[in-house]
């Protein structure tokens, strides 16, 4: 994925979450206190609904995790391309999944 898309996604998701008084700090380092988010091409297995754009799991003991499904986000972006960019849509999906764990 292009870094421009990731930068836009981080900016958009941080803006959404900060508007809800959730402070975001992006890092590449793993931490037991951080939510780990993955951007994966598609869901692994059939444990998600057909239209889910991501999943998140709150686990205080082992660390919270989440994933967003890039193929599904790209498909949605293609439907609404004139109105929204891939980076913005990815940011909104990330904000949603991060918000579940907050």
N, CA, C and O atoms as a GROMACS GRO file, in nm:
protein
  408
    1UNK      N    1   0.084  -0.117   0.000
    1UNK     CA    2   0.000   0.000   0.000
    1UNK      C    3   0.089   0.124   0.000
    1UNK      O    4   0.193   0.126   0.066
    2UNK      N    5   0.049   0.224  -0.072
    2UNK     CA    6   0.126   0.347  -0.082
    2UNK      C    7   0.125   0.422   0.050
    2UNK      O    8   0.023   0.428   0.119
    3UNK      N    9   0.238   0.480   0.083
    3UNK     CA   10   0.248   0.553   0.210
    3UNK      C   11   0.155   0.674   0.214
    3UNK      O   12   0.110   0.713   0.321
    4UNK      N   13   0.126   0.734   0.098
    4UNK     CA   14   0.034   0.848   0.093
    4UNK      C   15  -0.105   0.807   0.144
    4UNK      O   16  -0.170   0.883   0.216
    5UNK      N   17  -0.148   0.688   0.107
    5UNK     CA   18  -0.279   0.638   0.152
    5UNK      C   19  -0.275   0.616   0.304
    5UNK      O   20  -0.371   0.651   0.373
    6UNK      N   21  -0.167   0.558   0.354
    6UNK     CA   22  -0.156   0.535   0.498
    6UNK      C   23  -0.151   0.665   0.577
    6UNK      O   24  -0.213   0.676   0.683
    7UNK      N   25  -0.080   0.763   0.526
    7UNK     CA   26  -0.073   0.893   0.594
    7UNK      C   27  -0.211   0.956   0.599
    7UNK      O   28  -0.251   1.009   0.703
    8UNK      N   29  -0.284   0.952   0.489
    8UNK     CA   30  -0.420   1.006   0.487
    8UNK      C   31  -0.511   0.930   0.583
    8UNK      O   32  -0.592   0.990   0.653
    9UNK      N   33  -0.498   0.797   0.586
    9UNK     CA   34  -0.580   0.715   0.675
    9UNK      C   35  -0.551   0.747   0.821
    9UNK      O   36  -0.644   0.758   0.902
   10UNK      N   37  -0.425   0.762   0.856
   10UNK     CA   38  -0.389   0.796   0.994
   10UNK      C   39  -0.444   0.933   1.031
   10UNK      O   40  -0.498   0.951   1.140
   11UNK      N   41  -0.431   1.029   0.941
   11UNK     CA   42  -0.481   1.165   0.968
   11UNK      C   43  -0.633   1.164   0.989
   11UNK      O   44  -0.683   1.224   1.083
   12UNK      N   45  -0.704   1.096   0.901
   12UNK     CA   46  -0.850   1.092   0.912
   12UNK      C   47  -0.897   1.020   1.038
   12UNK      O   48  -0.985   1.069   1.108
   13UNK      N   49  -0.839   0.904   1.066
   13UNK     CA   50  -0.882   0.830   1.185
   13UNK      C   51  -0.846   0.906   1.312
   13UNK      O   52  -0.926   0.907   1.406
   14UNK      N   53  -0.730   0.969   1.317
   14UNK     CA   54  -0.692   1.048   1.435
   14UNK      C   55  -0.789   1.165   1.453
   14UNK      O   56  -0.827   1.197   1.566
   15UNK      N   57  -0.828   1.229   1.342
   15UNK     CA   58  -0.922   1.342   1.351
   15UNK      C   59  -1.056   1.296   1.408
   15UNK      O   60  -1.112   1.361   1.496
   16UNK      N   61  -1.107   1.183   1.357
   16UNK     CA   62  -1.236   1.131   1.406
   16UNK      C   63  -1.225   1.098   1.555
   16UNK      O   64  -1.311   1.138   1.634
   17UNK      N   65  -1.121   1.026   1.594
   17UNK     CA   66  -1.107   0.983   1.733
   17UNK      C   67  -1.080   1.100   1.827
   17UNK      O   68  -1.134   1.104   1.938
   18UNK      N   69  -0.999   1.196   1.785
   18UNK     CA   70  -0.973   1.313   1.869
   18UNK      C   71  -1.098   1.397   1.887
   18UNK      O   72  -1.114   1.461   1.991
   19UNK      N   73  -1.186   1.399   1.787
   19UNK     CA   74  -1.312   1.472   1.802
   19UNK      C   75  -1.401   1.406   1.908
   19UNK      O   76  -1.495   1.469   1.958
   20UNK      N   77  -1.371   1.281   1.941
   20UNK     CA   78  -1.443   1.209   2.046
   20UNK      C   79  -1.361   1.199   2.174
   20UNK      O   80  -1.391   1.119   2.263
   21UNK      N   81  -1.256   1.281   2.183
   21UNK     CA   82  -1.167   1.289   2.300
   21UNK      C   83  -1.086   1.161   2.321
   21UNK      O   84  -1.055   1.125   2.435
   22UNK      N   85  -1.051   1.094   2.212
   22UNK     CA   86  -0.963   0.977   2.219
   22UNK      C   87  -0.831   1.018   2.156
   22UNK      O   88  -0.825   1.054   2.038
   23UNK      N   89  -0.724   1.013   2.235
   23UNK     CA   90  -0.592   1.051   2.186
   23UNK      C   91  -0.529   0.933   2.114
   23UNK      O   92  -0.533   0.820   2.162
   24UNK      N   93  -0.471   0.959   1.998
   24UNK     CA   94  -0.410   0.854   1.916
   24UNK      C   95  -0.261   0.882   1.903
   24UNK      O   96  -0.219   0.994   1.877
   25UNK      N   97  -0.182   0.778   1.920
   25UNK     CA   98  -0.039   0.785   1.894
   25UNK      C   99  -0.002   0.665   1.807
   25UNK      O  100  -0.016   0.551   1.850
   26UNK      N  101   0.044   0.692   1.686
   26UNK     CA  102   0.079   0.586   1.592
   26UNK      C  103   0.223   0.544   1.618
   26UNK      O  104   0.311   0.629   1.634
   27UNK      N  105   0.248   0.416   1.622
   27UNK     CA  106   0.382   0.365   1.642
   27UNK      C  107   0.400   0.232   1.571
   27UNK      O  108   0.303   0.159   1.548
   28UNK      N  109   0.522   0.201   1.536
   28UNK     CA  110   0.554   0.072   1.476
   28UNK      C  111   0.593  -0.029   1.583
   28UNK      O  112   0.601  -0.149   1.556
   29UNK      N  113   0.618   0.020   1.706
   29UNK     CA  114   0.664  -0.066   1.814
   29UNK      C  115   0.546  -0.139   1.878
   29UNK      O  116   0.439  -0.081   1.896
   30UNK      N  117   0.568  -0.264   1.912
   30UNK     CA  118   0.465  -0.339   1.984
   30UNK      C  119   0.471  -0.305   2.131
   30UNK      O  120   0.579  -0.286   2.187
   31UNK      N  121   0.356  -0.298   2.194
   31UNK     CA  122   0.348  -0.267   2.335
   31UNK      C  123   0.228  -0.340   2.395
   31UNK      O  124   0.127  -0.360   2.327
   32UNK      N  125   0.240  -0.379   2.519
   32UNK     CA  126   0.127  -0.445   2.584
   32UNK      C  127   0.016  -0.346   2.615
   32UNK      O  128  -0.097  -0.385   2.645
   33UNK      N  129   0.047  -0.216   2.608
   33UNK     CA  130  -0.053  -0.113   2.638
   33UNK      C  131  -0.117  -0.054   2.512
   33UNK      O  132  -0.205   0.031   2.521
   34UNK      N  133  -0.071  -0.100   2.396
   34UNK     CA  134  -0.121  -0.044   2.271
   34UNK      C  135  -0.218  -0.140   2.203
   34UNK      O  136  -0.207  -0.262   2.215
   35UNK      N  137  -0.311  -0.082   2.132
   35UNK     CA  138  -0.398  -0.160   2.045
   35UNK      C  139  -0.320  -0.189   1.917
   35UNK      O  140  -0.266  -0.097   1.856
   36UNK      N  141  -0.313  -0.313   1.877
   36UNK     CA  142  -0.243  -0.351   1.755
   36UNK      C  143  -0.346  -0.365   1.644
   36UNK      O  144  -0.438  -0.446   1.653
   37UNK      N  145  -0.328  -0.285   1.539
   37UNK     CA  146  -0.419  -0.289   1.425
   37UNK      C  147  -0.343  -0.342   1.303
   37UNK      O  148  -0.229  -0.303   1.278
   38UNK      N  149  -0.408  -0.430   1.230
   38UNK     CA  150  -0.350  -0.487   1.108
   38UNK      C  151  -0.435  -0.445   0.990
   38UNK      O  152  -0.558  -0.438   0.999
   39UNK      N  153  -0.369  -0.419   0.879
   39UNK     CA  154  -0.438  -0.399   0.752
   39UNK      C  155  -0.410  -0.525   0.671
   39UNK      O  156  -0.297  -0.549   0.629
   40UNK      N  157  -0.513  -0.605   0.652
   40UNK     CA  158  -0.498  -0.732   0.581
   40UNK      C  159  -0.578  -0.727   0.451
   40UNK      O  160  -0.674  -0.650   0.439
   41UNK      N  161  -0.538  -0.807   0.357
   41UNK     CA  162  -0.605  -0.804   0.227
   41UNK      C  163  -0.751  -0.847   0.237
   41UNK      O  164  -0.838  -0.783   0.178
   42UNK      N  165  -0.778  -0.954   0.311
   42UNK     CA  166  -0.916  -1.003   0.324
   42UNK      C  167  -0.929  -1.078   0.455
   42UNK      O  168  -0.828  -1.112   0.517
   43UNK      N  169  -1.051  -1.104   0.498
   43UNK     CA  170  -1.070  -1.179   0.623
   43UNK      C  171  -1.006  -1.316   0.616
   43UNK      O  172  -1.005  -1.380   0.511
   44UNK      N  173  -0.955  -1.360   0.727
   44UNK     CA  174  -0.898  -1.494   0.737
   44UNK      C  175  -1.007  -1.588   0.787
   44UNK      O  176  -1.048  -1.578   0.903
   45UNK      N  177  -1.053  -1.675   0.704
   45UNK     CA  178  -1.161  -1.764   0.743
   45UNK      C  179  -1.296  -1.701   0.720
   45UNK      O  180  -1.308  -1.599   0.652
   46UNK      N  181  -1.397  -1.762   0.777
   46UNK     CA  182  -1.534  -1.716   0.755
   46UNK      C  183  -1.600  -1.670   0.884
   46UNK      O  184  -1.721  -1.683   0.901
   47UNK      N  185  -1.520  -1.616   0.974
   47UNK     CA  186  -1.575  -1.575   1.104
   47UNK      C  187  -1.636  -1.436   1.102
   47UNK      O  188  -1.691  -1.392   1.203
   48UNK      N  189  -1.628  -1.364   0.990
   48UNK     CA  190  -1.687  -1.231   0.982
   48UNK      C  191  -1.805  -1.232   0.886
   48UNK      O  192  -1.816  -1.319   0.800
   49UNK      N  193  -1.891  -1.134   0.903
   49UNK     CA  194  -2.005  -1.125   0.812
   49UNK      C  195  -1.958  -1.083   0.674
   49UNK      O  196  -1.846  -1.033   0.657
   50UNK      N  197  -2.041  -1.103   0.578
   50UNK     CA  198  -2.007  -1.079   0.437
   50UNK      C  199  -1.968  -0.934   0.409
   50UNK      O  200  -1.885  -0.908   0.322
   51UNK      N  201  -2.026  -0.839   0.482
   51UNK     CA  202  -2.004  -0.698   0.454
   51UNK      C  203  -1.915  -0.628   0.556
   51UNK      O  204  -1.895  -0.507   0.546
   52UNK      N  205  -1.860  -0.700   0.653
   52UNK     CA  206  -1.774  -0.639   0.755
   52UNK      C  207  -1.648  -0.584   0.690
   52UNK      O  208  -1.586  -0.649   0.606
   53UNK      N  209  -1.611  -0.463   0.729
   53UNK     CA  210  -1.490  -0.400   0.677
   53UNK      C  211  -1.372  -0.420   0.772
   53UNK      O  212  -1.258  -0.389   0.737
   54UNK      N  213  -1.400  -0.471   0.892
   54UNK     CA  214  -1.294  -0.496   0.988
   54UNK      C  215  -1.348  -0.564   1.111
   54UNK      O  216  -1.469  -0.585   1.125
   55UNK      N  217  -1.257  -0.599   1.201
   55UNK     CA  218  -1.293  -0.660   1.329
   55UNK      C  219  -1.200  -0.606   1.436
   55UNK      O  220  -1.089  -0.561   1.406
   56UNK      N  221  -1.246  -0.610   1.559
   56UNK     CA  222  -1.162  -0.570   1.672
   56UNK      C  223  -1.200  -0.653   1.793
   56UNK      O  224  -1.315  -0.694   1.808
   57UNK      N  225  -1.101  -0.676   1.877
   57UNK     CA  226  -1.123  -0.757   1.996
   57UNK      C  227  -1.052  -0.691   2.114
   57UNK      O  228  -0.931  -0.669   2.111
   58UNK      N  229  -1.128  -0.660   2.217
   58UNK     CA  230  -1.073  -0.601   2.339
   58UNK      C  231  -1.030  -0.714   2.431
   58UNK      O  232  -1.112  -0.797   2.470
   59UNK      N  233  -0.902  -0.716   2.467
   59UNK     CA  234  -0.848  -0.819   2.554
   59UNK      C  235  -0.746  -0.753   2.647
   59UNK      O  236  -0.631  -0.733   2.609
   60UNK      N  237  -0.789  -0.721   2.768
   60UNK     CA  238  -0.705  -0.650   2.864
   60UNK      C  239  -0.584  -0.735   2.903
   60UNK      O  240  -0.475  -0.681   2.923
   61UNK      N  241  -0.602  -0.864   2.914
   61UNK     CA  242  -0.494  -0.952   2.960
   61UNK      C  243  -0.386  -0.974   2.855
   61UNK      O  244  -0.267  -0.971   2.888
   62UNK      N  245  -0.425  -0.996   2.730
   62UNK     CA  246  -0.327  -1.030   2.626
   62UNK      C  247  -0.302  -0.919   2.525
   62UNK      O  248  -0.216  -0.932   2.438
   63UNK      N  249  -0.375  -0.812   2.534
   63UNK     CA  250  -0.360  -0.702   2.440
   63UNK      C  251  -0.471  -0.702   2.336
   63UNK      O  252  -0.507  -0.807   2.282
   64UNK      N  253  -0.524  -0.586   2.308
   64UNK     CA  254  -0.632  -0.573   2.211
   64UNK      C  255  -0.576  -0.577   2.070
   64UNK      O  256  -0.465  -0.532   2.044
   65UNK      N  257  -0.655  -0.632   1.980
   65UNK     CA  258  -0.613  -0.649   1.841
   65UNK      C  259  -0.731  -0.612   1.750
   65UNK      O  260  -0.848  -0.622   1.787
   66UNK      N  261  -0.695  -0.570   1.631
   66UNK     CA  262  -0.797  -0.541   1.531
   66UNK      C  263  -0.739  -0.557   1.392
   66UNK      O  264  -0.617  -0.560   1.374
   67UNK      N  265  -0.827  -0.568   1.296
   67UNK     CA  266  -0.784  -0.577   1.156
   67UNK      C  267  -0.890  -0.512   1.068
   67UNK      O  268  -1.009  -0.516   1.097
   68UNK      N  269  -0.844  -0.452   0.961
   68UNK     CA  270  -0.935  -0.400   0.859
   68UNK      C  271  -0.904  -0.473   0.730
   68UNK      O  272  -0.790  -0.512   0.704
   69UNK      N  273  -1.007  -0.492   0.649
   69UNK     CA  274  -0.997  -0.575   0.528
   69UNK      C  275  -0.986  -0.486   0.405
   69UNK      O  276  -1.086  -0.432   0.358
   70UNK      N  277  -0.866  -0.473   0.354
   70UNK     CA  278  -0.837  -0.381   0.245
   70UNK      C  279  -0.917  -0.410   0.119
   70UNK      O  280  -0.963  -0.317   0.053
   71UNK      N  281  -0.935  -0.537   0.084
   71UNK     CA  282  -1.009  -0.569  -0.039
   71UNK      C  283  -1.153  -0.518  -0.031
   71UNK      O  284  -1.207  -0.468  -0.129
   72UNK      N  285  -1.215  -0.530   0.085
   72UNK     CA  286  -1.353  -0.483   0.101
   72UNK      C  287  -1.359  -0.331   0.102
   72UNK      O  288  -1.454  -0.272   0.050
   73UNK      N  289  -1.259  -0.268   0.162
   73UNK     CA  290  -1.255  -0.122   0.164
   73UNK      C  291  -1.233  -0.069   0.023
   73UNK      O  292  -1.295   0.029  -0.016
   74UNK      N  293  -1.146  -0.133  -0.053
   74UNK     CA  294  -1.123  -0.093  -0.194
   74UNK      C  295  -1.251  -0.107  -0.277
   74UNK      O  296  -1.281  -0.021  -0.359
   75UNK      N  297  -1.325  -0.215  -0.255
   75UNK     CA  298  -1.450  -0.235  -0.329
   75UNK      C  299  -1.549  -0.124  -0.297
   75UNK      O  300  -1.616  -0.073  -0.388
   76UNK      N  301  -1.560  -0.087  -0.172
   76UNK     CA  302  -1.651   0.020  -0.132
   76UNK      C  303  -1.605   0.154  -0.188
   76UNK      O  304  -1.686   0.236  -0.231
   77UNK      N  305  -1.474   0.176  -0.188
   77UNK     CA  306  -1.419   0.300  -0.242
   77UNK      C  307  -1.450   0.312  -0.390
   77UNK      O  308  -1.480   0.421  -0.438
   78UNK      N  309  -1.442   0.202  -0.465
   78UNK     CA  310  -1.472   0.205  -0.608
   78UNK      C  311  -1.616   0.245  -0.634
   78UNK      O  312  -1.645   0.314  -0.732
   79UNK      N  313  -1.708   0.203  -0.547
   79UNK     CA  314  -1.849   0.240  -0.562
   79UNK      C  315  -1.871   0.389  -0.541
   79UNK      O  316  -1.961   0.448  -0.601
   80UNK      N  317  -1.790   0.450  -0.455
   80UNK     CA  318  -1.810   0.590  -0.416
   80UNK      C  319  -1.690   0.678  -0.451
   80UNK      O  320  -1.670   0.782  -0.389
   81UNK      N  321  -1.610   0.636  -0.550
   81UNK     CA  322  -1.484   0.701  -0.582
   81UNK      C  323  -1.493   0.853  -0.598
   81UNK      O  324  -1.406   0.923  -0.546
   82UNK      N  325  -1.589   0.905  -0.666
   82UNK     CA  326  -1.588   1.052  -0.679
   82UNK      C  327  -1.607   1.124  -0.545
   82UNK      O  328  -1.568   1.240  -0.531
   83UNK      N  329  -1.666   1.055  -0.448
   83UNK     CA  330  -1.698   1.122  -0.322
   83UNK      C  331  -1.596   1.099  -0.211
   83UNK      O  332  -1.588   1.180  -0.119
   84UNK      N  333  -1.518   0.990  -0.217
   84UNK     CA  334  -1.428   0.958  -0.107
   84UNK      C  335  -1.303   0.886  -0.160
   84UNK      O  336  -1.311   0.807  -0.253
   85UNK      N  337  -1.191   0.916  -0.098
   85UNK     CA  338  -1.066   0.851  -0.140
   85UNK      C  339  -1.043   0.726  -0.057
   85UNK      O  340  -1.104   0.707   0.048
   86UNK      N  341  -0.953   0.641  -0.105
   86UNK     CA  342  -0.920   0.518  -0.034
   86UNK      C  343  -0.862   0.551   0.105
   86UNK      O  344  -0.899   0.486   0.203
   87UNK      N  345  -0.774   0.650   0.114
   87UNK     CA  346  -0.714   0.686   0.242
   87UNK      C  347  -0.816   0.734   0.344
   87UNK      O  348  -0.810   0.698   0.461
   88UNK      N  349  -0.910   0.816   0.299
   88UNK     CA  350  -1.014   0.867   0.389
   88UNK      C  351  -1.103   0.753   0.437
   88UNK      O  352  -1.131   0.742   0.556
   89UNK      N  353  -1.146   0.668   0.346
   89UNK     CA  354  -1.232   0.556   0.384
   89UNK      C  355  -1.159   0.460   0.477
   89UNK      O  356  -1.216   0.414   0.576
   90UNK      N  357  -1.033   0.430   0.447
   90UNK     CA  358  -0.952   0.345   0.534
   90UNK      C  359  -0.941   0.408   0.673
   90UNK      O  360  -0.948   0.338   0.774
   91UNK      N  361  -0.923   0.538   0.678
   91UNK     CA  362  -0.915   0.608   0.806
   91UNK      C  363  -1.042   0.595   0.888
   91UNK      O  364  -1.037   0.576   1.009
   92UNK      N  365  -1.157   0.606   0.822
   92UNK     CA  366  -1.284   0.593   0.893
   92UNK      C  367  -1.304   0.452   0.947
   92UNK      O  368  -1.354   0.434   1.058
   93UNK      N  369  -1.266   0.353   0.867
   93UNK     CA  370  -1.279   0.214   0.913
   93UNK      C  371  -1.184   0.188   1.030
   93UNK      O  372  -1.222   0.124   1.127
   94UNK      N  373  -1.061   0.238   1.021
   94UNK     CA  374  -0.968   0.225   1.132
   94UNK      C  375  -1.023   0.292   1.258
   94UNK      O  376  -1.016   0.235   1.367
   95UNK      N  377  -1.077   0.412   1.244
   95UNK     CA  378  -1.135   0.483   1.359
   95UNK      C  379  -1.248   0.402   1.422
   95UNK      O  380  -1.259   0.395   1.544
   96UNK      N  381  -1.329   0.341   1.341
   96UNK     CA  382  -1.439   0.259   1.393
   96UNK      C  383  -1.386   0.142   1.474
   96UNK      O  384  -1.429   0.119   1.587
   97UNK      N  385  -1.290   0.069   1.417
   97UNK     CA  386  -1.238  -0.048   1.486
   97UNK      C  387  -1.158  -0.009   1.612
   97UNK      O  388  -1.166  -0.076   1.714
   98UNK      N  389  -1.081   0.099   1.604
   98UNK     CA  390  -1.009   0.148   1.721
   98UNK      C  391  -1.107   0.190   1.830
   98UNK      O  392  -1.085   0.163   1.948
   99UNK      N  393  -1.214   0.257   1.789
   99UNK     CA  394  -1.315   0.303   1.885
   99UNK      C  395  -1.382   0.190   1.960
   99UNK      O  396  -1.423   0.209   2.075
  100UNK      N  397  -1.394   0.076   1.899
  100UNK     CA  398  -1.453  -0.041   1.966
  100UNK      C  399  -1.369  -0.081   2.087
  100UNK      O  400  -1.422  -0.129   2.187
  101UNK      N  401  -1.239  -0.063   2.077
  101UNK     CA  402  -1.148  -0.107   2.184
  101UNK      C  403  -1.120   0.001   2.287
  101UNK      O  404  -1.046  -0.024   2.382
  102UNK      N  405  -1.176   0.118   2.272
  102UNK     CA  406  -1.150   0.227   2.366
  102UNK      C  407  -1.251   0.232   2.478
  102UNK      O  408  -1.242   0.318   2.566
   0.00000   0.00000   0.00000
